[in-house]
Every structure is written in C-alpha cells, then in structure tokens.
Amino acid sequence: MPRTYTVRAVWDDDAKVWVADSDIEGLHIEADSIDAFESTLHDVAAELVAANHVTDADLHKFTARDLIPAIVFVKPEPQAA
C-alpha cells in the first residue's frame, strides 16, 4: 500500500499567491511565500491523506508502517532576476 503523493507550488499571477497542484484530495493551499506554503503543507498534508485516502478496510489490512505515505514537495525553481 505504500504510496507517494506529490505537491507542487504553482504561482497564480492573477491572485499573486502560490497555490497547490497535488494528488492529495482536499489539499488547497494559497500562500504569499514559499515558506508559508511549505509550513501549511506540513501542517495539513498527512491529515488529509489519512482522511481522504485511507479506508477502514486499509486500517484492518495493512500495518501502520504501510499506511504512512511519502509526501514529496517539489519546490519551484528560483526565478531569474
């Protein structure tokens, strides 16, 4: 069952914020800075995976170790000045 989820920060030029592009259901982040984005990501991502991607059947079928996902944050490349 081990699964890897990917989160990318994408700049929304209209709103002037970083937004999440991810395969984690329910993950919606808007932040003014990459640091704030990453902080919010660490605060909510694991809980959203547990709430939206793990079923009761999974809890009985797999060990806790197998249920812990890998969450990969892909930071955007620095913009040239």
Sequence and secondary structure as in RCSB ss.txt:
>XXXX:A:sequence
MPRTYTVRAVWDDDAKVWVADSDIEGLHIEADSIDAFESTLHDVAAELVAANHVTDADLHKFTARDLIPAIVFVK
PEPQAA
>XXXX:A:secstr
   EEEEEEEEETTTTEEEEEESSTT   EESSHHHHHHHHHHHHHHHHHHHH  HHHHHHS HHHH  EEEEE 
      
